[in-house]
Amino acid sequence: MEIAVVGSPEFTLGFQLAGVSNLYNPEGEEDLHSILRSLLNNKSVGLMVVDSTMLPTLPERLRDQLSASVSPTVLGIGTEEDTTLRETIRKAIGVDLWK
C-alpha cells in the first residue's frame, strides 16, 4: 500500500523529504476534486494525507466520501487543531483514545 499526499508545494515538501513519492499539488478547485476522486478509486493507495485547509472548500458529497473511506484512509493534517485524526481513529478502532 502506498501513501499519497495532496496539498500545496510547501505542505508536500516535508513528505517528499521523508521519502513519499506520490505527491499532488493541485492547481485550482477542479484539479483538486479530480485528484481526490482518482485517489479514492486507486486500489494501491492505502493512506491519503490531505492539507486540512483544503477540506472545507470541497463539495459536501466529496467530503462525505473522504470521511467515510476506509481504503484509502484519509487524514486531514494542518497547522490548526483538527479533530479529523481523532475521529478517524475512533471510527477505525471504536474507541476515543483522547478520553
Secondary structure, DSSP 8 states (H G I E B T S, - for coil): -EEEEES-HHHHHHHHHTT--EEE---SHHHHHHHHHHHHT-TTEEEEEEETTTGGGS-HHHHHHHHH-TTTEEEEE-SS--SHHHHHHHHHHSS-TT-
